């Protein structure tokens, strides 16, 4: 991938490396996808409001929906970061089960101070992400294989240490503040939704306004070219999995208190599908190199509104996975159509 440039003086060839990757820019195609999905979200909200005779916009329903958007949106951002690198993380749901069980044991059995327990869960998620990054970048394993094994391994460990029993938090003696923070609201806005906004702001700056974000897009578009440009692609990819693990740890705490019980065999099951669907629907290409935080937020919100539609209209809950599958398929088809259209414009 090294280009040759002939010098004017002696006629000798000297190697010239490609220019360093440009900063992250939001392509017009991505902007149009975000606008389109936002319009779809508005239309769907109006449709659900009409079909539910106003139940959708009731204060209690809006608060519950925004809480779920917060819970799912946080780890969806982490998955979106990984997808931008061209990777995937299938272990998030099982990670929720493992970290949820450990959190319960920390608080109710080991009686850790709740700030220390929170730091432990966040550190655990980040370390697991670092382990994934090591296997992918140093051992050269495929992200699909690494995280698929994680999906099986973490849930198995969770079931083992919990003796396949349901863990919980009881009456939350000694950590009432943590429970209030995880499940409460500020001025009527659920704390998980506020945490999502803070997370989106921070990750938006990292992704769209930092050198790391620039390199993240470059690695996702063409890892080999980025490496020849001087980018340490291994560190960039490993960092993406650390971010995903850290945000999964934060979401694990919130989800554990939201459900107030952790059954290791089912807790968080298939949640990774919702995160992937939100990212893909929000404009993240499974090929890598494309996506934005705003798009992921819109995708997460759209999915929860769809779930709300299923519940309010009395549609069988067994169709939930069908809805998620259809959303992922729609996102992939849309991405393929836009890719071909852009390729046609370039050739013309």
Secondary structure, 3 states (H helix, E strand, C coil): CCEEEECCCCCCEEEECCCCCCCCCCCHHHHHHHHHHHHHHHHHHHHHHHHCCCHHHCHHHHHHHHHHHHHHHHHHHHHHHHHHCCCCCCCHHHHHHHHHHHHHHHHHCCCCCHHHHHHHHHHHHHHHHHHHHHHHHCCCCCHHHHHHHHHHHHHHHHHHHCCCCEEECCCCCCCHHHHHHHHCEECCEEHHHHHHHHHHHHHHHHHHHCHHHHHHHHHHHCHHHHHHCCCCHHHHHHHHHHHHHHHHHHHHHHHHHHHCEEECCCCCCCHHHHHHHHHHHCCCCCCCCCCCHHHHHHHHHHHHHHHHHHHHCCCCHHHHHHHHHHHHHHHHHHHHHHHHHHHHHHHC
